[in-house]
Amino acid sequence: MAAKKAKGKVVGKNPANPWEDHYTRLARKEAYAARSVYKLKEIHTKYDILKEGARILDLGCAPGSWLQYAAEMAGSSGDVLGVDLKPVLLALPPQARAVVGDIYDLSPEIRTWIGSGLDVVLSDMAPATTGMGDVDALRSAALSEAALFLASEVLLQGGHFVCKIFQGRGFDPFVAEVRRLFEKERIFKPQSCRKQSREIYVIGLGFQGRI
Ligand SMILES: C[S@@+](CC[C@H](N)C(=O)[O-])C[C@H]1O[C@@H](n2cnc3c(N)ncnc32)[C@H](O)[C@@H]1O
């Protein structure tokens, strides 16, 4: 990115959005709702988690780029549901939809959709940040633990889990719990994550059932 530092502030090519970078522009060009899509794309390219026909729950789905990509990968026989505190304002393909909700209090509608189980649970949830490293890491860990608890309730045997978490306090115990519940766990920082960000993805492959 042709960016330079001016008085401690990173300035990109677009003065209206100093955070704009290659991935922001690519997302716009490819009609994705956010640059975050390239993180999921990298994860899927490496771990092959989004199969055709899969039933996928996307936690913290707004503005909707993971939903778009998951729906593309699952294809017309797939079934993808996103949940977020905020609405998704995109037109989605028929196999995907989004509902407004808090993952700490899932509606009966979502519980009914989950039915007898899911192939994949994704969580790109992020807390409201304070700028205080420890506080933000603990908030992120709390969201990640809630996502993992939900995944352990709704995943089918052999299912997969992808979860964003901030590195810091709460990270190691979270990874240990993913390791306990899944055949394999992986920690992956996509190239498309901003270098200064503390976010990283923990991936659980092959859910072993509640143990
Ligand atoms: C980084 S954004 C997700 C971006 C999304 N993956 C995409 O590609 O468009 C994080 C989202 O997590 C959501 N979130 C945070 N806490 C939540 C909660 N308790 N329940 C549902 N969504 C939550 C936020 O509202 C925010 O939209």
The ligand as a MOL file (V3000), in Angstrom:
LIG
                    3D

  0  0  0     0  0            999 V3000
M  V30 BEGIN CTAB
M  V30 COUNTS 27 29 0 0 0
M  V30 BEGIN ATOM
M  V30 1 C -15.8560 -7.3020 12.5380 0
M  V30 2 S -17.5820 -7.2760 12.5120 0 CHG=1
M  V30 3 C -17.9470 -8.7150 11.5510 0
M  V30 4 C -17.6730 -8.5570 10.0700 0
M  V30 5 C -18.3040 -9.6520 9.2400 0
M  V30 6 N -17.6310 -10.9340 9.4560 0
M  V30 7 C -18.2490 -9.3540 7.7710 0
M  V30 8 O -17.4490 -9.9810 7.0870 0
M  V30 9 O -19.0030 -8.5120 7.3000 0 CHG=-1
M  V30 10 C -17.9840 -7.7800 14.1360 0
M  V30 11 C -19.4570 -7.8340 14.4390 0
M  V30 12 O -19.6780 -8.5150 15.6900 0
M  V30 13 C -20.9290 -8.0770 16.1490 0
M  V30 14 N -21.1870 -8.4740 17.5400 0
M  V30 15 C -20.4870 -8.1100 18.6480 0
M  V30 16 N -21.0610 -8.6240 19.7550 0
M  V30 17 C -22.1260 -9.3570 19.3440 0
M  V30 18 C -23.1270 -10.1390 20.0320 0
M  V30 19 N -23.1380 -10.2580 21.3780 0
M  V30 20 N -24.0870 -10.7520 19.2980 0
M  V30 21 C -24.1050 -10.6110 17.9370 0
M  V30 22 N -23.1930 -9.8930 17.2300 0
M  V30 23 C -22.2130 -9.2750 17.9320 0
M  V30 24 C -20.8560 -6.5570 15.9410 0
M  V30 25 O -22.1320 -5.9720 15.9510 0
M  V30 26 C -20.1220 -6.4670 14.5950 0
M  V30 27 O -21.0140 -6.2380 13.5420 0
M  V30 END ATOM
M  V30 BEGIN BOND
M  V30 1 1 1 2
M  V30 2 1 2 3
M  V30 3 1 2 10
M  V30 4 1 3 4
M  V30 5 1 4 5
M  V30 6 1 5 6
M  V30 7 1 5 7
M  V30 8 2 7 8
M  V30 9 1 7 9
M  V30 10 1 10 11
M  V30 11 1 11 12
M  V30 12 1 11 26
M  V30 13 1 12 13
M  V30 14 1 13 14
M  V30 15 1 13 24
M  V30 16 1 14 15
M  V30 17 1 14 23
M  V30 18 2 15 16
M  V30 19 1 16 17
M  V30 20 1 17 18
M  V30 21 2 17 23
M  V30 22 1 18 19
M  V30 23 2 18 20
M  V30 24 1 20 21
M  V30 25 2 21 22
M  V30 26 1 22 23
M  V30 27 1 24 25
M  V30 28 1 24 26
M  V30 29 1 26 27
M  V30 END BOND
M  V30 END CTAB
M  END
